[in-house]
Amino acid sequence: LKELQLKKPGDQKKQTQLILVGRSLGGSVAALFALWLLKKRSESKDALITPICITYGSPFIGDAGLQRAISKVEKLKSHFWHVVGNDDIVARAFVVPRLASQVVPDAPAEFKPFGTYFLCSKVGCTCVDHPDSVLDLLQIRDVDPADLHVQAYDYGAVLQQLKEKIRNKSSAQPRGNSSIQIGLSLQLEALGIMAHQHK
């Protein structure tokens, strides 16, 4: 850990980037470690490690205070990238009220997102960095806990499908008249929300 925290004063003044990656609860641990490294970095003028944290299907780890602290500093926000699948129960466990009560019955639903979120489905992906929008989009598809089977969400398969769609240049026609309507329609479709509501 000493090597990760600080470079020796005589070393070259070159920043070293450390990429932390975790899935599910491991992503939450990676985010906490990245926060710790960023704190240590801010306390030392010799700290040259720059962490980037990428999580896959991880539950939120902070409250409104942590969310505000990170959102105030644009540079801090860019250190956290979260990928969430629309059917991933672990990532949504503390967001959707019915799921939260199943996981921890007495816990208040005060967990808040921070960083940039890539919300994915088999149809596509959209990028959101506004915390309230992330919460709203994750809550749109309320899920009955009885219908869920706890199994690993296959992010590799979703990424492969997205690559194929890019290669094949999907011919789906967006709905709407204005560019804003078309953009929103495509984002909702990418999240699997439009298809879910039409069923």
PyMOL commands that place a pseudoatom at each C-alpha (Angstrom):
pseudoatom trace, name=CA, resn=LEU, resi=1, chain=A, elem=C, hetatm=0, pos=[0.000, 0.000, 0.000]
pseudoatom trace, name=CA, resn=LYS, resi=2, chain=A, elem=C, hetatm=0, pos=[2.910, 2.362, 0.564]
pseudoatom trace, name=CA, resn=GLU, resi=3, chain=A, elem=C, hetatm=0, pos=[3.701, 2.213, -3.146]
pseudoatom trace, name=CA, resn=LEU, resi=4, chain=A, elem=C, hetatm=0, pos=[0.112, 3.069, -4.001]
pseudoatom trace, name=CA, resn=GLN, resi=5, chain=A, elem=C, hetatm=0, pos=[-0.123, 5.965, -1.569]
pseudoatom trace, name=CA, resn=LEU, resi=6, chain=A, elem=C, hetatm=0, pos=[2.915, 8.036, -2.382]
pseudoatom trace, name=CA, resn=LYS, resi=7, chain=A, elem=C, hetatm=0, pos=[5.876, 8.319, -4.665]
pseudoatom trace, name=CA, resn=LYS, resi=8, chain=A, elem=C, hetatm=0, pos=[9.195, 9.126, -3.026]
pseudoatom trace, name=CA, resn=PRO, resi=9, chain=A, elem=C, hetatm=0, pos=[10.080, 12.840, -3.210]
pseudoatom trace, name=CA, resn=GLY, resi=10, chain=A, elem=C, hetatm=0, pos=[13.087, 12.127, -5.442]
pseudoatom trace, name=CA, resn=ASP, resi=11, chain=A, elem=C, hetatm=0, pos=[11.047, 10.222, -8.038]
pseudoatom trace, name=CA, resn=GLN, resi=12, chain=A, elem=C, hetatm=0, pos=[10.101, 11.697, -11.380]
pseudoatom trace, name=CA, resn=LYS, resi=13, chain=A, elem=C, hetatm=0, pos=[7.154, 14.046, -11.212]
pseudoatom trace, name=CA, resn=LYS, resi=14, chain=A, elem=C, hetatm=0, pos=[5.032, 11.749, -13.346]
pseudoatom trace, name=CA, resn=GLN, resi=15, chain=A, elem=C, hetatm=0, pos=[1.495, 10.840, -12.411]
pseudoatom trace, name=CA, resn=THR, resi=16, chain=A, elem=C, hetatm=0, pos=[0.659, 7.164, -12.212]
pseudoatom trace, name=CA, resn=GLN, resi=17, chain=A, elem=C, hetatm=0, pos=[-2.888, 6.129, -13.020]
pseudoatom trace, name=CA, resn=LEU, resi=18, chain=A, elem=C, hetatm=0, pos=[-4.389, 3.268, -11.060]
pseudoatom trace, name=CA, resn=ILE, resi=19, chain=A, elem=C, hetatm=0, pos=[-7.557, 1.680, -12.434]
pseudoatom trace, name=CA, resn=LEU, resi=20, chain=A, elem=C, hetatm=0, pos=[-9.680, -0.055, -9.817]
pseudoatom trace, name=CA, resn=VAL, resi=21, chain=A, elem=C, hetatm=0, pos=[-12.384, -2.396, -11.125]
pseudoatom trace, name=CA, resn=GLY, resi=22, chain=A, elem=C, hetatm=0, pos=[-15.005, -4.313, -9.182]
pseudoatom trace, name=CA, resn=ARG, resi=23, chain=A, elem=C, hetatm=0, pos=[-18.277, -6.102, -9.722]
pseudoatom trace, name=CA, resn=SER, resi=24, chain=A, elem=C, hetatm=0, pos=[-21.244, -6.185, -7.360]
pseudoatom trace, name=CA, resn=LEU, resi=25, chain=A, elem=C, hetatm=0, pos=[-20.059, -5.687, -3.763]
pseudoatom trace, name=CA, resn=GLY, resi=26, chain=A, elem=C, hetatm=0, pos=[-16.459, -5.790, -5.022]
pseudoatom trace, name=CA, resn=GLY, resi=27, chain=A, elem=C, hetatm=0, pos=[-17.232, -2.606, -6.950]
pseudoatom trace, name=CA, resn=SER, resi=28, chain=A, elem=C, hetatm=0, pos=[-18.364, -0.937, -3.743]
pseudoatom trace, name=CA, resn=VAL, resi=29, chain=A, elem=C, hetatm=0, pos=[-15.066, -1.919, -2.114]
pseudoatom trace, name=CA, resn=ALA, resi=30, chain=A, elem=C, hetatm=0, pos=[-13.170, -0.550, -5.139]
pseudoatom trace, name=CA, resn=ALA, resi=31, chain=A, elem=C, hetatm=0, pos=[-15.074, 2.758, -4.852]
pseudoatom trace, name=CA, resn=LEU, resi=32, chain=A, elem=C, hetatm=0, pos=[-14.293, 3.026, -1.128]
pseudoatom trace, name=CA, resn=PHE, resi=33, chain=A, elem=C, hetatm=0, pos=[-10.612, 2.326, -1.816]
pseudoatom trace, name=CA, resn=ALA, resi=34, chain=A, elem=C, hetatm=0, pos=[-10.593, 4.967, -4.577]
pseudoatom trace, name=CA, resn=LEU, resi=35, chain=A, elem=C, hetatm=0, pos=[-12.131, 7.482, -2.146]
pseudoatom trace, name=CA, resn=TRP, resi=36, chain=A, elem=C, hetatm=0, pos=[-9.423, 6.637, 0.388]
pseudoatom trace, name=CA, resn=LEU, resi=37, chain=A, elem=C, hetatm=0, pos=[-6.678, 7.081, -2.225]
pseudoatom trace, name=CA, resn=LEU, resi=38, chain=A, elem=C, hetatm=0, pos=[-8.145, 10.430, -3.304]
pseudoatom trace, name=CA, resn=LYS, resi=39, chain=A, elem=C, hetatm=0, pos=[-8.209, 11.587, 0.328]
pseudoatom trace, name=CA, resn=LYS, resi=40, chain=A, elem=C, hetatm=0, pos=[-4.567, 10.547, 0.840]
pseudoatom trace, name=CA, resn=ARG, resi=41, chain=A, elem=C, hetatm=0, pos=[-3.652, 12.235, -2.435]
pseudoatom trace, name=CA, resn=SER, resi=42, chain=A, elem=C, hetatm=0, pos=[-5.239, 15.515, -1.306]
pseudoatom trace, name=CA, resn=GLU, resi=43, chain=A, elem=C, hetatm=0, pos=[-3.299, 15.402, 1.985]
pseudoatom trace, name=CA, resn=SER, resi=44, chain=A, elem=C, hetatm=0, pos=[0.133, 15.027, 0.385]
pseudoatom trace, name=CA, resn=LYS, resi=45, chain=A, elem=C, hetatm=0, pos=[1.919, 17.180, -2.151]
pseudoatom trace, name=CA, resn=ASP, resi=46, chain=A, elem=C, hetatm=0, pos=[4.015, 14.164, -3.170]
pseudoatom trace, name=CA, resn=ALA, resi=47, chain=A, elem=C, hetatm=0, pos=[1.089, 11.848, -3.940]
pseudoatom trace, name=CA, resn=LEU, resi=48, chain=A, elem=C, hetatm=0, pos=[1.035, 11.170, -7.648]
pseudoatom trace, name=CA, resn=ILE, resi=49, chain=A, elem=C, hetatm=0, pos=[-1.369, 8.222, -7.854]
pseudoatom trace, name=CA, resn=THR, resi=50, chain=A, elem=C, hetatm=0, pos=[-4.567, 9.065, -9.738]
pseudoatom trace, name=CA, resn=PRO, resi=51, chain=A, elem=C, hetatm=0, pos=[-7.257, 6.412, -9.189]
pseudoatom trace, name=CA, resn=ILE, resi=52, chain=A, elem=C, hetatm=0, pos=[-10.036, 5.706, -11.663]
pseudoatom trace, name=CA, resn=CYS, resi=53, chain=A, elem=C, hetatm=0, pos=[-12.780, 3.429, -10.355]
pseudoatom trace, name=CA, resn=ILE, resi=54, chain=A, elem=C, hetatm=0, pos=[-14.968, 1.357, -12.694]
pseudoatom trace, name=CA, resn=THR, resi=55, chain=A, elem=C, hetatm=0, pos=[-17.769, -0.661, -11.139]
pseudoatom trace, name=CA, resn=TYR, resi=56, chain=A, elem=C, hetatm=0, pos=[-20.185, -3.169, -12.633]
pseudoatom trace, name=CA, resn=GLY, resi=57, chain=A, elem=C, hetatm=0, pos=[-23.540, -3.654, -10.929]
pseudoatom trace, name=CA, resn=SER, resi=58, chain=A, elem=C, hetatm=0, pos=[-22.488, -2.230, -7.573]
pseudoatom trace, name=CA, resn=PRO, resi=59, chain=A, elem=C, hetatm=0, pos=[-24.888, -0.895, -4.955]
pseudoatom trace, name=CA, resn=PHE, resi=60, chain=A, elem=C, hetatm=0, pos=[-24.606, 2.737, -3.872]
pseudoatom trace, name=CA, resn=ILE, resi=61, chain=A, elem=C, hetatm=0, pos=[-22.206, 3.302, -0.957]
pseudoatom trace, name=CA, resn=GLY, resi=62, chain=A, elem=C, hetatm=0, pos=[-22.802, 6.871, 0.141]
pseudoatom trace, name=CA, resn=ASP, resi=63, chain=A, elem=C, hetatm=0, pos=[-25.422, 9.209, 1.477]
pseudoatom trace, name=CA, resn=ALA, resi=64, chain=A, elem=C, hetatm=0, pos=[-26.463, 12.709, 0.397]
pseudoatom trace, name=CA, resn=GLY, resi=65, chain=A, elem=C, hetatm=0, pos=[-23.411, 14.261, 2.115]
pseudoatom trace, name=CA, resn=LEU, resi=66, chain=A, elem=C, hetatm=0, pos=[-20.925, 12.159, 0.147]
pseudoatom trace, name=CA, resn=GLN, resi=67, chain=A, elem=C, hetatm=0, pos=[-22.901, 12.761, -3.037]
pseudoatom trace, name=CA, resn=ARG, resi=68, chain=A, elem=C, hetatm=0, pos=[-22.768, 16.552, -2.525]
pseudoatom trace, name=CA, resn=ALA, resi=69, chain=A, elem=C, hetatm=0, pos=[-19.055, 16.524, -1.671]
pseudoatom trace, name=CA, resn=ILE, resi=70, chain=A, elem=C, hetatm=0, pos=[-18.150, 14.630, -4.839]
pseudoatom trace, name=CA, resn=SER, resi=71, chain=A, elem=C, hetatm=0, pos=[-20.600, 16.487, -7.091]
pseudoatom trace, name=CA, resn=LYS, resi=72, chain=A, elem=C, hetatm=0, pos=[-19.196, 19.876, -6.021]
pseudoatom trace, name=CA, resn=VAL, resi=73, chain=A, elem=C, hetatm=0, pos=[-15.776, 19.016, -7.420]
pseudoatom trace, name=CA, resn=GLU, resi=74, chain=A, elem=C, hetatm=0, pos=[-16.133, 18.152, -11.115]
pseudoatom trace, name=CA, resn=LYS, resi=75, chain=A, elem=C, hetatm=0, pos=[-12.650, 16.622, -11.110]
pseudoatom trace, name=CA, resn=LEU, resi=76, chain=A, elem=C, hetatm=0, pos=[-13.613, 14.155, -8.345]
pseudoatom trace, name=CA, resn=LYS, resi=77, chain=A, elem=C, hetatm=0, pos=[-16.754, 13.077, -10.182]
pseudoatom trace, name=CA, resn=SER, resi=78, chain=A, elem=C, hetatm=0, pos=[-14.685, 11.985, -13.172]
pseudoatom trace, name=CA, resn=HIS, resi=79, chain=A, elem=C, hetatm=0, pos=[-12.850, 9.352, -11.084]
pseudoatom trace, name=CA, resn=PHE, resi=80, chain=A, elem=C, hetatm=0, pos=[-15.950, 7.149, -10.745]
pseudoatom trace, name=CA, resn=TRP, resi=81, chain=A, elem=C, hetatm=0, pos=[-17.572, 5.247, -13.637]
pseudoatom trace, name=CA, resn=HIS, resi=82, chain=A, elem=C, hetatm=0, pos=[-20.440, 2.899, -12.829]
pseudoatom trace, name=CA, resn=VAL, resi=83, chain=A, elem=C, hetatm=0, pos=[-21.988, 0.414, -15.282]
pseudoatom trace, name=CA, resn=VAL, resi=84, chain=A, elem=C, hetatm=0, pos=[-25.472, -0.794, -14.310]
pseudoatom trace, name=CA, resn=GLY, resi=85, chain=A, elem=C, hetatm=0, pos=[-27.655, -3.292, -16.158]
pseudoatom trace, name=CA, resn=ASN, resi=86, chain=A, elem=C, hetatm=0, pos=[-31.403, -2.640, -16.151]
pseudoatom trace, name=CA, resn=ASP, resi=87, chain=A, elem=C, hetatm=0, pos=[-32.151, -6.071, -14.651]
pseudoatom trace, name=CA, resn=ASP, resi=88, chain=A, elem=C, hetatm=0, pos=[-29.264, -6.205, -12.156]
pseudoatom trace, name=CA, resn=ILE, resi=89, chain=A, elem=C, hetatm=0, pos=[-30.823, -6.799, -8.736]
pseudoatom trace, name=CA, resn=VAL, resi=90, chain=A, elem=C, hetatm=0, pos=[-27.633, -6.038, -6.762]
pseudoatom trace, name=CA, resn=ALA, resi=91, chain=A, elem=C, hetatm=0, pos=[-27.120, -2.609, -8.321]
pseudoatom trace, name=CA, resn=ARG, resi=92, chain=A, elem=C, hetatm=0, pos=[-30.750, -1.685, -7.686]
pseudoatom trace, name=CA, resn=ALA, resi=93, chain=A, elem=C, hetatm=0, pos=[-31.062, -3.259, -4.224]
pseudoatom trace, name=CA, resn=PHE, resi=94, chain=A, elem=C, hetatm=0, pos=[-31.047, -0.017, -2.241]
pseudoatom trace, name=CA, resn=VAL, resi=95, chain=A, elem=C, hetatm=0, pos=[-32.754, 2.123, -4.893]
pseudoatom trace, name=CA, resn=VAL, resi=96, chain=A, elem=C, hetatm=0, pos=[-36.085, 0.438, -5.579]
pseudoatom trace, name=CA, resn=PRO, resi=97, chain=A, elem=C, hetatm=0, pos=[-38.128, 0.653, -2.339]
pseudoatom trace, name=CA, resn=ARG, resi=98, chain=A, elem=C, hetatm=0, pos=[-39.592, -2.871, -2.539]
pseudoatom trace, name=CA, resn=LEU, resi=99, chain=A, elem=C, hetatm=0, pos=[-36.149, -4.379, -3.142]
pseudoatom trace, name=CA, resn=ALA, resi=100, chain=A, elem=C, hetatm=0, pos=[-34.558, -2.362, -0.321]
pseudoatom trace, name=CA, resn=SER, resi=101, chain=A, elem=C, hetatm=0, pos=[-37.114, -3.630, 2.181]
pseudoatom trace, name=CA, resn=GLN, resi=102, chain=A, elem=C, hetatm=0, pos=[-36.339, -7.220, 1.119]
pseudoatom trace, name=CA, resn=VAL, resi=103, chain=A, elem=C, hetatm=0, pos=[-32.562, -6.767, 1.527]
pseudoatom trace, name=CA, resn=VAL, resi=104, chain=A, elem=C, hetatm=0, pos=[-32.450, -4.726, 4.759]
pseudoatom trace, name=CA, resn=PRO, resi=105, chain=A, elem=C, hetatm=0, pos=[-35.939, -4.291, 6.269]
pseudoatom trace, name=CA, resn=ASP, resi=106, chain=A, elem=C, hetatm=0, pos=[-35.056, -1.498, 8.729]
pseudoatom trace, name=CA, resn=ALA, resi=107, chain=A, elem=C, hetatm=0, pos=[-32.569, 0.453, 6.590]
pseudoatom trace, name=CA, resn=PRO, resi=108, chain=A, elem=C, hetatm=0, pos=[-33.702, 3.871, 5.392]
pseudoatom trace, name=CA, resn=ALA, resi=109, chain=A, elem=C, hetatm=0, pos=[-33.463, 4.281, 1.611]
pseudoatom trace, name=CA, resn=GLU, resi=110, chain=A, elem=C, hetatm=0, pos=[-30.926, 7.088, 1.758]
pseudoatom trace, name=CA, resn=PHE, resi=111, chain=A, elem=C, hetatm=0, pos=[-28.163, 5.696, -0.439]
pseudoatom trace, name=CA, resn=LYS, resi=112, chain=A, elem=C, hetatm=0, pos=[-27.220, 8.139, -3.195]
pseudoatom trace, name=CA, resn=PRO, resi=113, chain=A, elem=C, hetatm=0, pos=[-25.271, 7.794, -6.461]
pseudoatom trace, name=CA, resn=PHE, resi=114, chain=A, elem=C, hetatm=0, pos=[-22.161, 9.757, -7.398]
pseudoatom trace, name=CA, resn=GLY, resi=115, chain=A, elem=C, hetatm=0, pos=[-19.950, 9.757, -10.469]
pseudoatom trace, name=CA, resn=THR, resi=116, chain=A, elem=C, hetatm=0, pos=[-20.937, 8.891, -14.028]
pseudoatom trace, name=CA, resn=TYR, resi=117, chain=A, elem=C, hetatm=0, pos=[-23.369, 6.053, -14.742]
pseudoatom trace, name=CA, resn=PHE, resi=118, chain=A, elem=C, hetatm=0, pos=[-23.655, 3.923, -17.872]
pseudoatom trace, name=CA, resn=LEU, resi=119, chain=A, elem=C, hetatm=0, pos=[-27.125, 2.400, -17.762]
pseudoatom trace, name=CA, resn=CYS, resi=120, chain=A, elem=C, hetatm=0, pos=[-27.274, -0.621, -20.056]
pseudoatom trace, name=CA, resn=SER, resi=121, chain=A, elem=C, hetatm=0, pos=[-29.769, -3.081, -21.417]
pseudoatom trace, name=CA, resn=LYS, resi=122, chain=A, elem=C, hetatm=0, pos=[-29.635, -5.598, -24.236]
pseudoatom trace, name=CA, resn=VAL, resi=123, chain=A, elem=C, hetatm=0, pos=[-30.942, -2.864, -26.527]
pseudoatom trace, name=CA, resn=GLY, resi=124, chain=A, elem=C, hetatm=0, pos=[-28.329, -0.211, -25.786]
pseudoatom trace, name=CA, resn=CYS, resi=125, chain=A, elem=C, hetatm=0, pos=[-26.661, 2.040, -23.269]
pseudoatom trace, name=CA, resn=THR, resi=126, chain=A, elem=C, hetatm=0, pos=[-26.987, 5.625, -22.064]
pseudoatom trace, name=CA, resn=CYS, resi=127, chain=A, elem=C, hetatm=0, pos=[-24.657, 7.806, -20.012]
pseudoatom trace, name=CA, resn=VAL, resi=128, chain=A, elem=C, hetatm=0, pos=[-25.988, 9.842, -17.060]
pseudoatom trace, name=CA, resn=ASP, resi=129, chain=A, elem=C, hetatm=0, pos=[-24.037, 11.965, -14.604]
pseudoatom trace, name=CA, resn=HIS, resi=130, chain=A, elem=C, hetatm=0, pos=[-26.834, 13.821, -12.808]
pseudoatom trace, name=CA, resn=PRO, resi=131, chain=A, elem=C, hetatm=0, pos=[-27.473, 11.968, -9.497]
pseudoatom trace, name=CA, resn=ASP, resi=132, chain=A, elem=C, hetatm=0, pos=[-31.237, 12.592, -9.351]
pseudoatom trace, name=CA, resn=SER, resi=133, chain=A, elem=C, hetatm=0, pos=[-31.623, 11.390, -12.948]
pseudoatom trace, name=CA, resn=VAL, resi=134, chain=A, elem=C, hetatm=0, pos=[-29.724, 8.195, -12.118]
pseudoatom trace, name=CA, resn=LEU, resi=135, chain=A, elem=C, hetatm=0, pos=[-32.111, 7.516, -9.220]
pseudoatom trace, name=CA, resn=ASP, resi=136, chain=A, elem=C, hetatm=0, pos=[-35.179, 8.281, -11.333]
pseudoatom trace, name=CA, resn=LEU, resi=137, chain=A, elem=C, hetatm=0, pos=[-34.069, 6.007, -14.170]
pseudoatom trace, name=CA, resn=LEU, resi=138, chain=A, elem=C, hetatm=0, pos=[-33.264, 3.124, -11.831]
pseudoatom trace, name=CA, resn=GLN, resi=139, chain=A, elem=C, hetatm=0, pos=[-36.630, 3.489, -10.077]
pseudoatom trace, name=CA, resn=ILE, resi=140, chain=A, elem=C, hetatm=0, pos=[-38.722, 3.643, -13.270]
pseudoatom trace, name=CA, resn=ARG, resi=141, chain=A, elem=C, hetatm=0, pos=[-38.663, -0.108, -13.694]
pseudoatom trace, name=CA, resn=ASP, resi=142, chain=A, elem=C, hetatm=0, pos=[-40.032, -1.220, -10.347]
pseudoatom trace, name=CA, resn=VAL, resi=143, chain=A, elem=C, hetatm=0, pos=[-39.408, -4.924, -9.918]
pseudoatom trace, name=CA, resn=ASP, resi=144, chain=A, elem=C, hetatm=0, pos=[-41.358, -7.426, -7.866]
pseudoatom trace, name=CA, resn=PRO, resi=145, chain=A, elem=C, hetatm=0, pos=[-38.781, -9.212, -5.658]
pseudoatom trace, name=CA, resn=ALA, resi=146, chain=A, elem=C, hetatm=0, pos=[-40.676, -12.494, -6.132]
pseudoatom trace, name=CA, resn=ASP, resi=147, chain=A, elem=C, hetatm=0, pos=[-39.948, -12.332, -9.878]
pseudoatom trace, name=CA, resn=LEU, resi=148, chain=A, elem=C, hetatm=0, pos=[-36.205, -11.968, -9.439]
pseudoatom trace, name=CA, resn=HIS, resi=149, chain=A, elem=C, hetatm=0, pos=[-33.650, -14.717, -9.316]
pseudoatom trace, name=CA, resn=VAL, resi=150, chain=A, elem=C, hetatm=0, pos=[-30.360, -13.739, -7.706]
pseudoatom trace, name=CA, resn=GLN, resi=151, chain=A, elem=C, hetatm=0, pos=[-27.854, -14.525, -10.401]
pseudoatom trace, name=CA, resn=ALA, resi=152, chain=A, elem=C, hetatm=0, pos=[-24.888, -12.719, -11.852]
pseudoatom trace, name=CA, resn=TYR, resi=153, chain=A, elem=C, hetatm=0, pos=[-25.815, -10.160, -14.477]
pseudoatom trace, name=CA, resn=ASP, resi=154, chain=A, elem=C, hetatm=0, pos=[-23.744, -10.904, -17.590]
pseudoatom trace, name=CA, resn=TYR, resi=155, chain=A, elem=C, hetatm=0, pos=[-22.104, -7.563, -18.401]
pseudoatom trace, name=CA, resn=GLY, resi=156, chain=A, elem=C, hetatm=0, pos=[-19.763, -9.252, -20.871]
pseudoatom trace, name=CA, resn=ALA, resi=157, chain=A, elem=C, hetatm=0, pos=[-22.717, -10.408, -22.988]
pseudoatom trace, name=CA, resn=VAL, resi=158, chain=A, elem=C, hetatm=0, pos=[-24.306, -6.939, -22.895]
pseudoatom trace, name=CA, resn=LEU, resi=159, chain=A, elem=C, hetatm=0, pos=[-21.048, -5.295, -24.007]
pseudoatom trace, name=CA, resn=GLN, resi=160, chain=A, elem=C, hetatm=0, pos=[-20.653, -7.856, -26.805]
pseudoatom trace, name=CA, resn=GLN, resi=161, chain=A, elem=C, hetatm=0, pos=[-24.210, -7.178, -28.030]
pseudoatom trace, name=CA, resn=LEU, resi=162, chain=A, elem=C, hetatm=0, pos=[-23.522, -3.434, -28.000]
pseudoatom trace, name=CA, resn=LYS, resi=163, chain=A, elem=C, hetatm=0, pos=[-20.366, -3.985, -30.086]
pseudoatom trace, name=CA, resn=GLU, resi=164, chain=A, elem=C, hetatm=0, pos=[-22.379, -6.017, -32.598]
pseudoatom trace, name=CA, resn=LYS, resi=165, chain=A, elem=C, hetatm=0, pos=[-25.027, -3.292, -32.841]
pseudoatom trace, name=CA, resn=ILE, resi=166, chain=A, elem=C, hetatm=0, pos=[-22.351, -0.697, -33.522]
pseudoatom trace, name=CA, resn=ARG, resi=167, chain=A, elem=C, hetatm=0, pos=[-20.874, -2.892, -36.252]
pseudoatom trace, name=CA, resn=ASN, resi=168, chain=A, elem=C, hetatm=0, pos=[-24.270, -3.579, -37.822]
pseudoatom trace, name=CA, resn=LYS, resi=169, chain=A, elem=C, hetatm=0, pos=[-25.559, 0.002, -37.385]
pseudoatom trace, name=CA, resn=SER, resi=170, chain=A, elem=C, hetatm=0, pos=[-29.025, -0.833, -36.153]
pseudoatom trace, name=CA, resn=SER, resi=171, chain=A, elem=C, hetatm=0, pos=[-31.770, 0.435, -38.436]
pseudoatom trace, name=CA, resn=ALA, resi=172, chain=A, elem=C, hetatm=0, pos=[-34.284, 1.192, -35.667]
pseudoatom trace, name=CA, resn=GLN, resi=173, chain=A, elem=C, hetatm=0, pos=[-36.226, 4.358, -36.420]
pseudoatom trace, name=CA, resn=PRO, resi=174, chain=A, elem=C, hetatm=0, pos=[-36.410, 6.824, -33.522]
pseudoatom trace, name=CA, resn=ARG, resi=175, chain=A, elem=C, hetatm=0, pos=[-39.841, 8.129, -32.516]
pseudoatom trace, name=CA, resn=GLY, resi=176, chain=A, elem=C, hetatm=0, pos=[-40.628, 11.826, -32.207]
pseudoatom trace, name=CA, resn=ASN, resi=177, chain=A, elem=C, hetatm=0, pos=[-40.487, 15.059, -34.129]
pseudoatom trace, name=CA, resn=SER, resi=178, chain=A, elem=C, hetatm=0, pos=[-37.764, 17.082, -32.436]
pseudoatom trace, name=CA, resn=SER, resi=179, chain=A, elem=C, hetatm=0, pos=[-34.161, 16.169, -31.772]
pseudoatom trace, name=CA, resn=ILE, resi=180, chain=A, elem=C, hetatm=0, pos=[-34.889, 16.285, -28.019]
pseudoatom trace, name=CA, resn=GLN, resi=181, chain=A, elem=C, hetatm=0, pos=[-37.789, 13.812, -28.391]
pseudoatom trace, name=CA, resn=ILE, resi=182, chain=A, elem=C, hetatm=0, pos=[-35.680, 11.551, -30.570]
pseudoatom trace, name=CA, resn=GLY, resi=183, chain=A, elem=C, hetatm=0, pos=[-32.779, 11.688, -28.092]
pseudoatom trace, name=CA, resn=LEU, resi=184, chain=A, elem=C, hetatm=0, pos=[-34.999, 10.904, -25.108]
pseudoatom trace, name=CA, resn=SER, resi=185, chain=A, elem=C, hetatm=0, pos=[-36.751, 8.140, -27.020]
pseudoatom trace, name=CA, resn=LEU, resi=186, chain=A, elem=C, hetatm=0, pos=[-33.425, 6.508, -27.918]
pseudoatom trace, name=CA, resn=GLN, resi=187, chain=A, elem=C, hetatm=0, pos=[-32.153, 6.759, -24.327]
pseudoatom trace, name=CA, resn=LEU, resi=188, chain=A, elem=C, hetatm=0, pos=[-35.326, 5.240, -22.864]
pseudoatom trace, name=CA, resn=GLU, resi=189, chain=A, elem=C, hetatm=0, pos=[-35.253, 2.486, -25.472]
pseudoatom trace, name=CA, resn=ALA, resi=190, chain=A, elem=C, hetatm=0, pos=[-31.593, 1.797, -24.661]
pseudoatom trace, name=CA, resn=LEU, resi=191, chain=A, elem=C, hetatm=0, pos=[-32.539, 1.381, -21.009]
pseudoatom trace, name=CA, resn=GLY, resi=192, chain=A, elem=C, hetatm=0, pos=[-35.242, -1.103, -21.936]
pseudoatom trace, name=CA, resn=ILE, resi=193, chain=A, elem=C, hetatm=0, pos=[-37.897, 1.198, -20.471]
pseudoatom trace, name=CA, resn=MET, resi=194, chain=A, elem=C, hetatm=0, pos=[-39.869, 1.811, -23.675]
pseudoatom trace, name=CA, resn=ALA, resi=195, chain=A, elem=C, hetatm=0, pos=[-40.033, -1.907, -24.494]
pseudoatom trace, name=CA, resn=HIS, resi=196, chain=A, elem=C, hetatm=0, pos=[-40.989, -2.708, -20.874]
pseudoatom trace, name=CA, resn=GLN, resi=197, chain=A, elem=C, hetatm=0, pos=[-43.864, -0.212, -20.899]
pseudoatom trace, name=CA, resn=HIS, resi=198, chain=A, elem=C, hetatm=0, pos=[-45.268, -1.454, -24.219]
pseudoatom trace, name=CA, resn=LYS, resi=199, chain=A, elem=C, hetatm=0, pos=[-45.681, -5.045, -22.891]
for i in range(1, 199): cmd.bond("trace and resi %d" % i, "trace and resi %d" % (i + 1))
show_as sticks, trace
zoom trace
